[in-house]
Amino acid sequence: MRSARVGELTLALLILLPLAASGHLAPPGADPTAMLYWLARVTGVLALTLILLAAILSFRIPGLDRWFGGLTRLWSIHHVLGWAGFVLVLSHVWLVAAGGLTTSVAAATHRLFPPLDHGAIWAGWAALLALLVFLAPTFKFFGEPGYARWKRLHLISAAALVLALVHALALAAVAWPWWLFGALALAAILWRKLLSPRMAGRYRVEAVDSLGPDLVELQLAPVTGTPMAHQAGQFVYLTPQDPTLASGCGEEHPYTLSSAPGARHLRIGVKALGDATRALQRVRPGSEVRIEGPYGDFLPRHPQPRPVLWVGAGIGITPFVGAVRAMAERGESPHPSVRLVYAVNTRGDAHFADELEALAANLPNLSLAIHERNASGLLDAAWLRDQCPDLERHEVWICGPAPFDRHLRMILRAQGVPRRRIHSEAFHLL
Ligand SMILES: Cc1cc2nc3c(=O)[nH]c(=O)nc-3n(C[C@H](O)[C@H](O)[C@H](O)COP(=O)(O)OP(=O)(O)OC[C@H]3O[C@@H](n4cnc5c(N)ncnc54)[C@H](O)[C@@H]3O)c2cc1C
C-alpha cells in the first residue's frame, strides 16, 4: 500500500468515529420532525469532526506528511476538510431551523435564538461568526488575500474551534470524542506555533551565489553537526534571522532543497517574487537562518520501471536540480531513462542550464531539453513529442506555475498519458 493511502484511510476512519460513538448512525424513522433533527445532529457532528481534523492536520511534522503524499497534498486535504466542515455547519443551522419549522415559526426561532442563558447555543453562533471571519479571505470571497495576513487570521480559527467545542460538549450525549479530537487539535496548534519553530535547525549562510538578476542560490551549513537528511525534491521552511534584511526577517517561507542529499551544504535557489524573496537576494553571508523540515514527497524514492519525464518551469526547476546533482554524485541515474525539460521564457532565464548541461553530458541515461517560450511559442504537443516520441509510456513529474501545470497536464492527457502517471508540485499553498 502506498504511504499516501495510509493517511487517507486513517482519516476516513477518524471522520466516522464521533458519529459512530454518538450513536447517530441510524435514522430515527419516518417522522419528518425527528428526521430533520437527526439530520441536524449528524451534520453538526460531522462539521465539527471535519473542522477539528483540519486543525489536527496542520501539525507539519517532518516525515508524517508523507503518509498523505507530502505536505502540499496535506494542505489540500486540510483545505477541503475546512471547506466541507463549513458547508456542513451552515447545513446544520438550516436543518435545526427546518426541524423547528415543522411545528411553528416561533418554535424554530426559539431553537435558533433561545434566551441568553442557553450559553451552548450562543457559543455555537459565536463559533460560526469566527469561522465566517476566518474563511472569507481563505476562500477568496474578497479577492486574493496577503499571505501574512491570511496566516494571522488562522488564530481566529482557533477561537472558532474552542467555541464550537463548548457548543458540542454541552449538547453532546457522548463527550469523549470531542475531548480526544480537541486535545489533538490543540496539540497540533501548540506544536506548530510554539515547539516546532524552537526545534528548527540553526544554519549559517555560507555563501550567496548570484545566478541572475533575480535569483540567488544560498549555501547553508549547520551551526553544529551535519546538515539534515533529505531526499531530492523535498522542501524546507526557512526563517532568516538577519535583522538587516529589508523584509522577511523572522518570517518562514517554503523553499525546495536544490542540493544533493548528503551534500556538505544545503542549497536553496531563491527567485525574487515578492518582498521576502527579494530581500533574501541580499542576505548577508555569515547570518543565521532557521530551517524546519524536510517535507514533501514529490520525486520518486525508488527506481522507476517506466521512462521518466521531468518538467520544471522557471524556479520550478529546483527539485530537479537537486535530483540531477544527486545522480551526478552517484555517477548514474536510478531510473532507466530520464528526460528533463527546463521551460523558460528566454535562454537568459535558464539560470541552472549550464550546470545541468554539464552534468547531463556525464550521465548517459539523462537528457536535457530547454524550451524557450519566446523563441518556440507556448510549449505544445508537437515540441514535447519531438523530445519524447514515446510520450505515452512516460511517468511525468511537473513543477511550475499553476497555469503552466494545467496547460501541460491537458497536453499530456490528450497525448495518452493517464492521469495517475502525472505528478505535480505546486509552489503556492493558498
Ligand atoms: C513547496 C514549495 C516549494 C517552493 N520552493 C521554492 C524554491 O525552491 N525557490 C523559490 O524561489 N520559491 C519557492 N517557493 C515559493 C516561495 O515560497 C514563495 O515565492 C515565497 O514564499 C514568496 O514570498 P514573498 O514574500 O517573496 O512573496 P509574496 O508576494 O508575499 O508572495 C507571493 C506568493 O507566494 C506564496 N507565499 C508567500 N509567502 C508564503 C509563505 N510564507 N509560505 C507559503 N507560501 C507563501 C503565496 O502564494 C503568495 O501569493 C516554494 C513554495 C512552495 C509551496
The ligand as an SDF file (V2000), in Angstrom:
LIG
                    3D

 53 58  0  0  0  0  0  0  0  0999 V2000
    6.5230   23.5430   -1.6880 C   0  0  0  0  0  0  0  0  0  0  0  0
    7.1070   24.8690   -2.1230 C   0  0  0  0  0  0  0  0  0  0  0  0
    8.4000   24.9380   -2.5990 C   0  0  0  0  0  0  0  0  0  0  0  0
    8.9370   26.1570   -3.0190 C   0  0  0  0  0  0  0  0  0  0  0  0
   10.2210   26.1890   -3.4870 N   0  0  0  0  0  0  0  0  0  0  0  0
   10.7380   27.3600   -3.9010 C   0  0  0  0  0  0  0  0  0  0  0  0
   12.0860   27.4320   -4.3730 C   0  0  0  0  0  0  0  0  0  0  0  0
   12.8330   26.4300   -4.4200 O   0  0  0  0  0  0  0  0  0  0  0  0
   12.5610   28.6540   -4.7610 N   0  0  0  0  0  0  0  0  0  0  0  0
   11.7850   29.7850   -4.7300 C   0  0  0  0  0  0  0  0  0  0  0  0
   12.2720   30.8530   -5.0940 O   0  0  0  0  0  0  0  0  0  0  0  0
   10.4960   29.7300   -4.3070 N   0  0  0  0  0  0  0  0  0  0  0  0
    9.9610   28.5640   -3.8800 C   0  0  0  0  0  0  0  0  0  0  0  0
    8.6840   28.5240   -3.4240 N   0  0  0  0  0  0  0  0  0  0  0  0
    7.8730   29.7540   -3.4730 C   0  0  0  0  0  0  0  0  0  0  0  0
    8.2220   30.6650   -2.2940 C   0  0  0  0  0  0  0  0  0  0  0  0
    7.8440   30.0520   -1.0740 O   0  0  0  0  0  0  0  0  0  0  0  0
    7.4320   31.9600   -2.4350 C   0  0  0  0  0  0  0  0  0  0  0  0
    7.8610   32.5860   -3.6330 O   0  0  0  0  0  0  0  0  0  0  0  0
    7.7010   32.9020   -1.3050 C   0  0  0  0  0  0  0  0  0  0  0  0
    7.1710   32.3830   -0.1060 O   0  0  0  0  0  0  0  0  0  0  0  0
    7.1010   34.2340   -1.6520 C   0  0  0  0  0  0  0  0  0  0  0  0
    7.2320   35.1370   -0.5700 O   0  0  0  0  0  0  0  0  0  0  0  0
    7.3770   36.7070   -0.8500 P   0  0  0  0  0  0  0  0  0  0  0  0
    7.1100   37.4270    0.4220 O   0  0  0  0  0  0  0  0  0  0  0  0
    8.6480   36.9860   -1.5460 O   0  0  0  0  0  0  0  0  0  0  0  0
    6.2450   36.9920   -1.9050 O   0  0  0  0  0  0  0  0  0  0  0  0
    4.7210   37.3670   -1.6950 P   0  0  0  0  0  0  0  0  0  0  0  0
    4.3820   38.4010   -2.7000 O   0  0  0  0  0  0  0  0  0  0  0  0
    4.4190   37.6160   -0.2550 O   0  0  0  0  0  0  0  0  0  0  0  0
    4.0180   36.0150   -2.0690 O   0  0  0  0  0  0  0  0  0  0  0  0
    3.9120   35.5170   -3.3780 C   0  0  0  0  0  0  0  0  0  0  0  0
    3.1200   34.2060   -3.2790 C   0  0  0  0  0  0  0  0  0  0  0  0
    3.9240   33.2390   -2.5860 O   0  0  0  0  0  0  0  0  0  0  0  0
    3.1470   32.4840   -1.6470 C   0  0  0  0  0  0  0  0  0  0  0  0
    3.6820   32.7020   -0.3000 N   0  0  0  0  0  0  0  0  0  0  0  0
    4.0580   33.8560    0.2580 C   0  0  0  0  0  0  0  0  0  0  0  0
    4.5340   33.6640    1.4960 N   0  0  0  0  0  0  0  0  0  0  0  0
    4.4390   32.3420    1.7250 C   0  0  0  0  0  0  0  0  0  0  0  0
    4.7690   31.5160    2.8230 C   0  0  0  0  0  0  0  0  0  0  0  0
    5.3000   32.0050    3.9540 N   0  0  0  0  0  0  0  0  0  0  0  0
    4.5080   30.2040    2.7250 N   0  0  0  0  0  0  0  0  0  0  0  0
    3.9650   29.6960    1.6060 C   0  0  0  0  0  0  0  0  0  0  0  0
    3.6740   30.4050    0.5130 N   0  0  0  0  0  0  0  0  0  0  0  0
    3.8850   31.7190    0.5750 C   0  0  0  0  0  0  0  0  0  0  0  0
    1.7270   32.9770   -1.7370 C   0  0  0  0  0  0  0  0  0  0  0  0
    1.0200   32.0730   -2.5730 O   0  0  0  0  0  0  0  0  0  0  0  0
    1.8410   34.3130   -2.4070 C   0  0  0  0  0  0  0  0  0  0  0  0
    0.7180   34.5630   -3.1870 O   0  0  0  0  0  0  0  0  0  0  0  0
    8.1520   27.3200   -2.9790 C   0  0  0  0  0  0  0  0  0  0  0  0
    6.8400   27.2540   -2.4790 C   0  0  0  0  0  0  0  0  0  0  0  0
    6.3210   26.0450   -2.0610 C   0  0  0  0  0  0  0  0  0  0  0  0
    4.9160   25.9900   -1.5280 C   0  0  0  0  0  0  0  0  0  0  0  0
  1  2  1  0
  2  3  1  0
  2 52  2  0
  3  4  2  0
  4  5  1  0
  4 50  1  0
  5  6  2  0
  6  7  1  0
  6 13  1  0
  7  8  2  0
  7  9  1  0
  9 10  1  0
 10 11  2  0
 10 12  1  0
 12 13  2  0
 13 14  1  0
 14 15  1  0
 14 50  1  0
 15 16  1  0
 16 17  1  0
 16 18  1  0
 18 19  1  0
 18 20  1  0
 20 21  1  0
 20 22  1  0
 22 23  1  0
 23 24  1  0
 24 25  2  0
 24 26  1  0
 24 27  1  0
 27 28  1  0
 28 29  2  0
 28 30  1  0
 28 31  1  0
 31 32  1  0
 32 33  1  0
 33 34  1  0
 33 48  1  0
 34 35  1  0
 35 36  1  0
 35 46  1  0
 36 37  1  0
 36 45  1  0
 37 38  2  0
 38 39  1  0
 39 40  1  0
 39 45  2  0
 40 41  1  0
 40 42  2  0
 42 43  1  0
 43 44  2  0
 44 45  1  0
 46 47  1  0
 46 48  1  0
 48 49  1  0
 50 51  2  0
 51 52  1  0
 52 53  1  0
M  END
$$$$
